[in-house]
Amino acid sequence: MKYRFFCASNIHFALNAISYIPKLLKKATPEPRPLLVTDKGLRDAGLLDALLAVLTDDKLEAVIFDEVEVNPRFKTVDSAAAVYQAGGCNCLIALGGAAILGGMISMHKKRAEGYGFKYGGGGGVP
């Protein structure tokens, strides 16, 4: 089976760059309903508050998945995908470091394959 994966990056680095997020979401999809993926540490530290305020000010509601652990396992990606689907989400926001971003790349691939994850790599995968 052939698979082509494309993950475009759109990086904004500026004072108050977080304020660009609603516009970027609306550019990607007319009625965005994002799944915001992060971990409990960032949530407990209050780092989601500013992002949620920006989304709320723009009348956008995010579904939150904050169960990503260091070195996320497939079951975490499966759980995030289930929350995405159940929440009627149509886009993703990843807030965090490498574990969050890596997990979201896996979830994007999973979503693209209709939630039927097929791993094509080698080695020990949890």
Residue pairs with C-beta under 8 A, 6 or more apart in sequence:
1 118
1 120
3 109
3 113
3 118
3 120
5 108
5 109
5 112
7 105
7 108
10 24
12 20
12 24
18 50
18 51
18 54
19 54
21 51
21 54
21 55
21 93
22 32
22 54
22 55
22 57
22 58
22 60
25 32
25 34
25 60
25 91
25 93
26 32
28 91
29 90
29 91
31 90
32 60
32 90
32 91
33 60
33 61
33 62
33 63
33 87
33 88
33 89
33 90
33 91
34 55
34 60
34 62
34 63
34 89
34 90
34 91
34 92
34 93
35 62
35 63
35 64
35 65
35 80
35 83
35 84
35 87
35 89
35 91
35 92
35 93
36 48
36 51
36 52
36 62
36 63
36 64
36 65
36 93
36 95
37 65
37 66
37 68
37 80
37 92
37 93
37 94
37 95
37 96
37 100
37 103
37 104
37 107
38 47
38 48
38 64
38 65
38 66
38 68
38 94
38 95
38 96
38 100
39 66
39 67
39 68
39 69
39 96
39 99
39 100
40 66
40 67
42 48
42 66
42 95
42 96
43 64
43 66
47 95
48 64
48 66
48 95
51 62
51 93
51 95
52 62
55 61
55 62
62 93
63 83
63 84
63 87
63 89
65 79
65 80
65 83
65 84
67 76
67 79
67 80
68 76
68 80
68 96
68 99
68 100
68 103
69 76
69 99
70 99
71 99
71 126
72 99
72 102
72 103
72 106
73 126
74 106
74 117
74 125
74 126
76 103
77 103
77 106
77 107
77 110
77 117
78 110
78 117
80 103
80 107
81 107
81 110
81 111
81 115
83 89
84 92
84 107
84 111
85 115
92 104
92 107
92 108
94 100
94 101
94 103
94 104
106 117
109 117
110 116
110 117
119 125
